[in-house]
Amino acid sequence: MGASSSKLSFKQSVFRLFEEPNIPPTDPFWAQFWEVPESADDIFALFSSSDVRRTRDAALLNLEHLLVSAISRLVYLLRHSQIHYVPTQQPWQPDSAHSSRSTESADDPGEQPLSAARATKETLNCMRIITRVMPFIYEKPELADWQHDLFWGADSGGGEDSIPGTEEGDDADDRPLGAALLDTLTDFLFLPGFAIPLAQGLPTTVAYVIWETGIGSTTPIGTTNQFESNKIETLKTLLAVVSQAMYYPAYVLPIQGIRFTSYLVCNPDKRAVLGMLCSLLNTTMKYNPGWRLPYNHVVFSDPRQLLVTYALQLLIVLATYSVPEDENLAALGIHVSDEADGSATPTVQMLQNAARKHQKNWYRFYLARLHRIQDLQFLADGMSRLLNQPMQAGASYLPGSQKQVEWAPELVMLFWELIRHNSRFRNYIISSDRIHDFVVLFLYYAHTFRLDVSRVGLVRLCVYVLQTISCDSVFSVRLNKSFDSHHALPSSMRISGWDSFSAGSGGTYADYLLLSIYSLITTSKGRLSALYPSLLDIQINLSPHIVNIGWLTCTRLIHLFSTLTTTSFVVANESNHVLADKLLLAMNGMISNNNHQANANLLYMIMRARRLFEAFRDLTFERCMEDVRLQRRSAGVAGATDRKDDVVIIFNADEAADVPSGADGLPDYGGNIGKGKGKASAESDGSKESSTSIRQSSEDGEPFKPTQSWFDSWHSKLHLNIILHLLDVLPTHIPRLNMVPLLPSASSSATTSPTRRARNESPARDAEILAALRHLDDEAVLPESYAREFHEPIAFEWTVAAKGWYYSVLWSAIFIMHEVVGSETTSGIASVTGVAGGAVNGGVSAMGVWRGTKVVLFRVQETKAAGPSLLRPRGAVDAVAKSVLDRLSGGPNQAQQSS
């Protein structure tokens, strides 16, 4: 559609869609939607969002006919693929060695065979029409019944009856229209001549061969730029079809579910599921961004990266989806045998009946069954390489010289799914040294983006994954390994004072993890307050198993306790006291269970900080309120914010809405899962230089007013018994402890740098006391009830709210990535080469699939984009050219006239 006349003709056809109410489905008018456009940009630009909405609101029947016609044309092109996609018409005999879906290739004398290029063009245009229309159907909740009747109703059909030129002799297709659409799109991903090459020995119909070598395949099949471009378009259409999740609230989505996604994951066709799963996994895990020439990404685009992006996103959408319990699989066109096993026991028959009613997610099922060591190593290597790339690119001496891949949320989700559902992968990772690398990577992302509201979802993912693996005792024990590569970390990830205090006494990965948790809490300026409970739960899970804690780690644990027990912080929120109690539980675990000998450094620090623990024991409600009044009076204003070592303490949450008060909804992880504010931005193309951002927020409640009854309900239940017992008993066994100088009071301790205190009061002077602590008799120090105190690991709780948050993080990442792809395909010299071999049918549309739609799962906010820069040469060149032209022509108006 390069000529202006053809574009004008297509635009007039778009006008006819909403101006003429009922165009017959057999009218040849519909064929021009897949015959005329030459690229995705033609469809997205000429069939604008306002045109789609006008057609939807004024002529819904025409929109229905357009969708049915496009889907039916796809079904027809697939069924007759041997005519249109195979260059030579030679008879083919089925080969039982290759799995393929039977497609009929009826010789139709009335239908002239299309060239491969023409068939590919029509196929892609049908997909583009579906991609363009579906989000605007989803955004209008009033169309829910219409949508169900169209795609999944009893009268819907995925046949070719509505297409002119099809023969009546073709077999009827009794599948629902939605099932026919998904099956057809899946088959096109494995169609020779369209997505995979025609090779000797392979069938010319749909062949579920794996795209890349790796899991399930050792023989490469090869590919071309055109095949990869076709895969990108097909994957993009699949994502658009299952993107209805964006238009449900987070609290509804896990319960309601998405019918299209349910059909994909519950489809029992093993060949299709395994072919898709292995192809998506191998495509993602084999990608190696590697080292490129500096600033190479500014000049040239990487088409492979776009394919990997869509493959990874679809993989995570399928693997993380939970099928609703009341999903009716029969209504989706999935038929499960009703025959019962007569020889089975009644219990087994009951389980079989339940399995028939509630099908499993087959993608998750087969992902959990991966067990070969080479496959597990393949997954670990791929995820580690891709997660490492941003850290390596950021450490370059030339800023911005290497493009960073932005797949961290999806990769962390994939890792989480594997350790949750695949016990063999979890055991492989934890029993090897690879787990140390992943711990450092998760801490890198959490630390790097702790102050970035646009990446709060990624930070939470990293923390929750660490909480999940911390429940494994083997993992906790393996953290006692010495951390010798601290010097190789980026400067932002190195712990101040590590070389002087931790490495000298054998700093371990446990030391690094505990110090990183301290840093996340004390330097996040309150933006991670909803994560404080999970960070402290990690310490509780690790505490019974970690030994030889370094001196610097012990010092900062005591410093964190002094901050969390500050009276103004305790009464600032109804649940803030739980944070101090969680830290007490962690320290109890480190010194009980016969660990007090191995953790003599911590025991010694507790003895020196006895004033903190005694003060917390003797704390009264009157003392708390008096301290708050004095502090507010000294600050001069009510609702002041008290910052101590970057820990933000809020007295009045309403007056500091940007910084959530500590530990909102602490007892229920699902309750606070979506709290705080998240924001993600992406550049967009077009005449308006703007950007898009995502915000997840919740309404702030009334300010908390502490009472005496509230104080009494928790103060007497604090886990202080073990530490207070040790404070009384240890001086009797080691009299020299009575002569050890105590640490300052809580107020002065909280304002003194822990590194400075560690330097001024080194434990080397007290080597004899530490040696005595390491040789204490267990029974003499702790009674049996204290010595064996053990708490069950605190795991992440998957509530409905947690699942809703999980989906929102995934789909917001997909939304933003599509906006970034759209901006990059039209920016800089990279647009000359195109994306995914842009010369093939115009490449991929530069416009976001969901741009301009009313997303409900997260909030989209328009913000001002950054100006031209060296990394955006098109903007810089345009700005200079415009300035020169204006000066030569005497102003912008004259410049326009001369041009």
CORDA-V912921 format. One line per field, one symbol per residue. ss: DSSP state (A for helix, B for strand, O for the rest). A space follows every 10 residues. Layout:
ss->???
This chain:
ss->OOOAAAAAAA AAAAAAAAAO OOOOOOOAAA AAAAAOOOOA AAAAAAOOAA AAAAAAAAOA AAAAAAAAAA AAAAAAAAAO AAAAOOOOOO OOOOOOOOOB OOOOOOOOOO OOOOOAAAAA AAAAAAAAAA AAAAAAAAOO AAAAAAAAAA AAOOOOOOOO OOOOOOOOOO OOOOOOAAAA AAAAAAAAOO OBOOOBOOOO OOOOOOBOOO OOOBOOBOOO OOOOAAAAAA AAAAAAAAAA AOAAAAAOOA AAAAAAOOAA AAAAAAOOOA AAAAAAAAAA AAAAAOOOOO OOOOOAAAAO OOAAAAAAAA AAAAAAAAAA OOOOOOOOOA AAOOOOOOOO OOOOOAAAAA AAAAAAAOOO OAAAAAAAOO OOAAAAAAAA AAAAAAAAAA AAAAOOOOOO OOOOOOOAAA AAAAAAAAAA AOAAAAAAAA AOOAAAAAAA AAAAAAAAOO OOAAAAAAAA AAAAAAAAAA OOAAAAAAOO OBOOOAAAOO AAAOOOOAAA AAAAAOOBAA AAAAAAAAAA AAAOOOOOAA AAAAAAAAAA AAAOOOOOOO AAAAAAAAAA AAAAOOAAAA OOOOOAAAAA AAAAAAAAAA AOOOOOOOOA AAAAAAAAOA AAAAAAAOOO AAAAAAAAAA AAAAAOOOOO BBBBOOBBBB OOAAAOOOOO OOOOOOOOAA AAOOOOOBBB BBBOOOOOOB BBBBBBOOOO OOOOOOOAAA AAAAAOOOOO AAAAAAAAAA AAAOAAAAAO OOOOOAAAAA OOOAAAAAAA OOAAAAAAAA AAAAOOOAAA AOOAAAAOOO OOOOOOOOOA AAAAAAAAAA AAAAAAAAAA AAAAOOOOOA AAAOOOOOOO OOOOOOOOOO OOOOOOOOBB BBBBOOOOBO OBAAAAAAAA AAAAAAAAAO OAAAAAAAO
